[in-house]
């Protein structure tokens, strides 16, 4: 019974940590490199009639050329709000519109801009690490609670903590590897 209970908590922690890693990888996709990718605008939120709405729900975003994104709004009246949201975001691009669609030209990245984007990626990685550590902390609290209630023994708790730390180190290693890959992609000229 002890082992099943501990395993349940560790599996739950593993699942939450995996979600933190996956979320971080998704966030990395929104950091731009030298080429156009619709995922660059995933974090852009538009003030659409008073509601904060993700850009991807208001428009079709496509990479029509290697250095050009086109945004075709479903509602032509939202073009100004979309432009404003892009300008206020951390994407670092200036939109232009012709009344029907918004164009974003992706300029060649300068060395300075590349370094700024690496800093953004480091910040996203740290958020992911915090998510993993939070899952560990919550699971440790749950394990200590089980020990206090007498559901598991001290040895079981210690073994579970050791396994939890290994899991934490693995997940943080995955985030660090993804960060290194993203950094290399950003700095690639």
C-alpha positions as CSV (number, residue, x, y, z in Angstrom):
1,X,0.0,0.0,0.0
2,X,2.8,2.4,0.9
3,X,4.5,1.9,-2.4
4,X,1.3,2.4,-4.4
5,X,0.6,5.6,-2.6
6,X,4.1,7.0,-3.0
7,X,4.1,5.9,-6.7
8,X,0.8,7.8,-7.3
9,X,2.3,11.0,-5.9
10,X,5.6,10.6,-7.9
11,X,3.6,9.9,-11.1
12,X,1.5,13.0,-10.5
13,X,4.7,15.1,-10.0
14,X,6.2,13.6,-13.1
15,X,3.2,14.6,-15.1
16,X,3.2,18.1,-13.8
17,X,6.9,18.5,-14.5
18,X,6.5,17.2,-18.0
19,X,3.7,19.8,-18.6
20,X,6.1,22.5,-17.4
21,X,8.8,21.3,-19.8
22,X,6.3,21.1,-22.7
23,X,5.0,24.6,-22.0
24,X,8.5,25.9,-22.0
25,X,9.2,24.3,-25.4
26,X,6.0,25.9,-26.7
27,X,7.1,29.3,-25.4
28,X,10.5,28.9,-27.1
29,X,8.7,28.5,-30.4
30,X,7.3,32.0,-29.9
31,X,10.8,33.6,-29.7
32,X,11.7,34.6,-33.1
33,X,14.8,33.6,-35.1
34,X,15.9,34.9,-38.5
35,X,12.9,33.4,-40.3
36,X,9.2,33.9,-40.3
37,X,7.1,31.5,-38.2
38,X,3.4,31.9,-37.3
39,X,4.3,30.7,-33.7
40,X,6.1,34.1,-33.2
41,X,2.6,35.6,-32.6
42,X,1.3,33.0,-30.2
43,X,1.9,35.2,-27.1
44,X,0.3,38.3,-28.7
45,X,-3.0,39.2,-27.0
46,X,-5.4,41.7,-28.5
47,X,-7.8,43.9,-26.7
48,X,-10.9,43.0,-28.8
49,X,-14.0,44.9,-27.7
50,X,-12.7,44.9,-24.1
51,X,-11.8,41.2,-23.9
52,X,-8.2,40.1,-23.9
53,X,-8.2,37.6,-26.9
54,X,-5.2,35.7,-28.3
55,X,-4.4,36.9,-31.8
56,X,-4.6,33.3,-33.2
57,X,-8.4,33.4,-32.3
58,X,-9.0,36.6,-34.2
59,X,-7.0,36.0,-37.4
60,X,-5.3,33.6,-39.6
61,X,-1.5,33.9,-39.3
62,X,0.7,32.5,-42.1
63,X,4.3,32.7,-43.3
64,X,3.8,33.6,-46.9
65,X,7.6,34.1,-47.5
66,X,10.8,33.3,-45.6
67,X,10.7,36.8,-44.1
68,X,7.1,37.8,-44.2
69,X,4.1,37.0,-41.9
70,X,0.6,37.9,-43.1
71,X,-2.3,38.2,-40.6
72,X,-5.8,38.0,-42.1
73,X,-8.3,39.0,-39.5
74,X,-11.7,37.3,-39.5
75,X,-13.3,40.6,-38.6
76,X,-11.8,43.5,-40.7
77,X,-12.8,45.9,-37.9
78,X,-10.1,44.4,-35.6
79,X,-7.1,45.4,-37.8
80,X,-6.3,48.5,-35.7
81,X,-6.5,46.5,-32.4
82,X,-4.3,43.8,-33.9
83,X,-1.7,46.3,-35.1
84,X,-1.7,48.0,-31.6
85,X,-1.3,44.6,-29.8
86,X,1.7,43.7,-32.1
87,X,3.4,47.0,-31.4
88,X,2.9,46.7,-27.7
89,X,4.2,43.1,-27.6
90,X,7.8,42.0,-27.1
91,X,7.9,40.6,-30.7
92,X,9.8,43.7,-31.9
93,X,8.1,44.0,-35.3
94,X,6.3,46.9,-36.9
95,X,3.1,45.9,-38.7
96,X,1.7,47.5,-41.8
97,X,-1.8,47.0,-43.2
98,X,-3.7,47.6,-46.4
99,X,-7.2,47.5,-44.9
100,X,-7.6,43.8,-45.4
101,X,-4.6,42.2,-43.9
102,X,-1.6,43.0,-41.7
103,X,1.9,42.3,-42.9
104,X,4.9,41.8,-40.7
105,X,8.3,41.9,-42.4
106,X,10.9,40.0,-40.4
107,X,14.2,42.0,-40.7
108,X,17.6,40.4,-40.5
109,X,18.5,40.1,-36.8
110,X,21.3,42.4,-35.6
111,X,23.8,41.1,-33.1
112,X,22.3,43.2,-30.3
113,X,18.7,41.9,-31.1
114,X,20.0,38.4,-31.1
115,X,21.4,38.9,-27.6
116,X,18.1,40.4,-26.4
117,X,16.2,37.4,-27.8
118,X,18.7,35.0,-26.0
119,X,17.8,36.9,-22.7
120,X,14.1,36.4,-23.5
121,X,14.7,32.7,-24.0
122,X,16.7,32.5,-20.7
123,X,13.7,34.1,-18.9
124,X,11.3,31.6,-20.4
125,X,13.6,28.7,-19.4
126,X,13.7,30.1,-15.8
127,X,9.9,30.2,-15.8
128,X,9.9,26.5,-16.8
129,X,12.4,25.6,-14.1
130,X,10.2,27.4,-11.6
131,X,7.3,25.3,-12.7
132,X,9.3,22.1,-12.3
133,X,10.5,23.2,-8.8
134,X,6.9,24.1,-7.8
135,X,5.8,20.6,-8.7
136,X,8.6,19.2,-6.6
137,X,7.9,21.4,-3.6
138,X,4.2,20.5,-3.7
139,X,4.9,16.8,-3.9
140,X,7.5,17.1,-1.0
141,X,4.8,18.7,1.1
142,X,2.3,15.9,0.3
143,X,4.9,13.3,1.1
144,X,5.7,14.9,4.5
145,X,2.0,15.1,5.2
146,X,1.7,11.3,4.5
147,X,4.6,10.6,6.8
148,X,3.1,12.9,9.5
149,X,-0.2,11.0,9.3
150,X,1.6,7.7,9.5
151,X,0.6,6.5,6.0
152,X,4.3,6.0,5.0
153,X,7.4,5.5,7.0
154,X,10.6,7.6,7.1
155,X,12.4,5.2,4.7
156,X,9.7,5.4,2.2
157,X,9.6,9.2,2.4
158,X,13.4,9.4,2.0
159,X,13.3,7.0,-1.1
160,X,10.5,9.1,-2.6
161,X,12.4,12.3,-2.1
162,X,15.5,10.9,-3.7
163,X,13.5,9.7,-6.7
164,X,11.7,13.1,-6.9
165,X,15.0,14.9,-6.9
166,X,16.2,12.7,-9.8
167,X,13.0,13.4,-11.7
168,X,13.4,17.2,-11.1
169,X,17.0,17.1,-12.3
170,X,16.0,15.2,-15.4
171,X,13.2,17.7,-16.3
172,X,15.4,20.7,-15.6
173,X,18.1,19.1,-17.8
174,X,15.5,18.8,-20.6
175,X,14.7,22.5,-20.3
176,X,18.4,23.4,-20.3
177,X,18.9,21.3,-23.5
178,X,15.9,23.0,-25.2
179,X,17.3,26.4,-24.1
180,X,20.8,25.5,-25.6
181,X,19.2,24.5,-28.9
182,X,17.1,27.7,-29.0
183,X,20.1,29.8,-28.2
184,X,22.1,28.2,-31.0
185,X,19.2,28.8,-33.4
186,X,18.9,32.5,-32.4
187,X,22.7,33.1,-32.6
188,X,23.0,31.3,-36.0
189,X,23.8,33.9,-38.7
